[in-house]
C-alpha cells in the first residue's frame, strides 16, 4: 500500500464532485450519519479558519477515463456536508450550533448563496490535508475499519457491510432500497436508525430467519454474509419473493397500511409477525385463503389491544416476554407460540406434492376431448406434448393434487 500526502482545496473537491469522479460511498463505506448540529459546526469551523481532520482517499487509475478517480476511505461525512452546503441543502442557524455562544449572529439563516463574497472565498479556498492511498480492496477495507474503530464506533452491521461484497449483501441492499420508505411509513424504523443501516439490519434479520429459523441473529447475520457470499440465483430469488410476500401480507393486506397504528409496529413486534407468517406460509406448507383475511385481521387487532402490563392471558404474556426478554431466543419462540395459538385455525394444510405425474397426465389425456377446459380458451390441443394439467383451486390457495378431483376441470 502506498500513501501520498497532499492537499485539496474545497474548490478542487467541488470540481471533481461535479465531474463525478469522487465516490463518497464505496462498498465498504457506511451511510452519512451526521446531525444538523454537526453539519452547522463544520461550516462554522471553515468560516473561522480552524483546522479539520485529515481526509483519506483511495486513488484509482481509470483506463476508460484516462485519469484518476477517488473513493473516500475516511472523511465522507465532512466532504458530503461541505458539498451539501455549497448546493444550498441546509442553512446556518444558532439553535443548530453546538456552542451557540460562539455563533456569529450575522450568519443566522444563511445559505451558501447568502454569504458575502469574502465568506464564500474563505470556504472555496479552504485547504484540506489529504492522504492519497493506493492499495488492494482488502488493504483499503482494513484501513477503513482501523480508522473508524479508533474514532467513531461502528455498529455491527456497518462493520460487516465494510467487509463483504457478495450475493447476500446484494440481496439485502436490493430489498432495503425497495422497502425503505415502507419501513419508515409503518414506523417499524425511524429515520435516524436508517442512517445507521437499520433497514439493512431488518432485512438481514428476516433473511436470516428464512434461511436458518429462529437463531441468534447477531451471530448468524455475519454467517449469512459468508455462507451466501455466492448464492444460487434461483434460491436467492425465492428468498426475495418470500420476503416481499410476507411483508406485503402483514403491512398492506392484513393491516391495510395501518400497521403504524398498532403495537406490532415495534421492531420485535413486526419481526414476530414476519417469523410466524413465513413459517406457516413458506416453510410448513399452509395456505391462508382470502376469506380468512378478515378473521386474521380482527384477531390481531383484538390481540394488540390486550398487550398491556396490567392485562391477563396471552396479552400479558406477550407484554412480559417483550419487555423483559426483548430479542432473546426464548422470547421470540414464546411470541411465535402465542401467535400460533391465536391464528392457526385460519390456515389450511396444502398438499405437499405440487405436480401431477406423467401417468396421471396420460390418463387425463385419454379421457379428455382434446380441448383446453378453460372456458375463455377452449382451444384444440394437437398433441400430448402440448397437454398439461392444472388445479381447480390454485395450489397456493390449498388446491389438492388428488387426481380424481381434477380430471373434470383440466386446462
Secondary structure, DSSP 4 states (H G I P E B T S, - for coil): -EEEEEEEEHHHHHHHHHHT-EESS-TT-------HHHHHHHHHHHHTT-----EEEEEEEETTTTEEEEEEEE-HHHHHHHHHHHTTS----GGG-TTGGG--GGGTT--GGGS-HHHHHHHHT-EEEEEEEE--HHHHHHHHHHHHHTSSPPPHHHHHHTT--SHHHHHHHHHHHHHHHHHHHTTSS-HHHHHTTHHHHHHHHHHHHHHH-S--HHHHHHHHHHHTSS--HHHHHHHHHHHHHHHHIIIIIITTT-GGGSGGGSHHHHHHHHHHHHIIIIIS-EE--GGGHHHHHHHHHHHHHT-STT--HHHHHHHHIIIIITT-HHHHHHHHHHHHHHHGGG-EEPPS--S--HHHHHHHHHHS-SB---TTT-PBP-SGGG-----SS-GGGT----GGGTTTS--
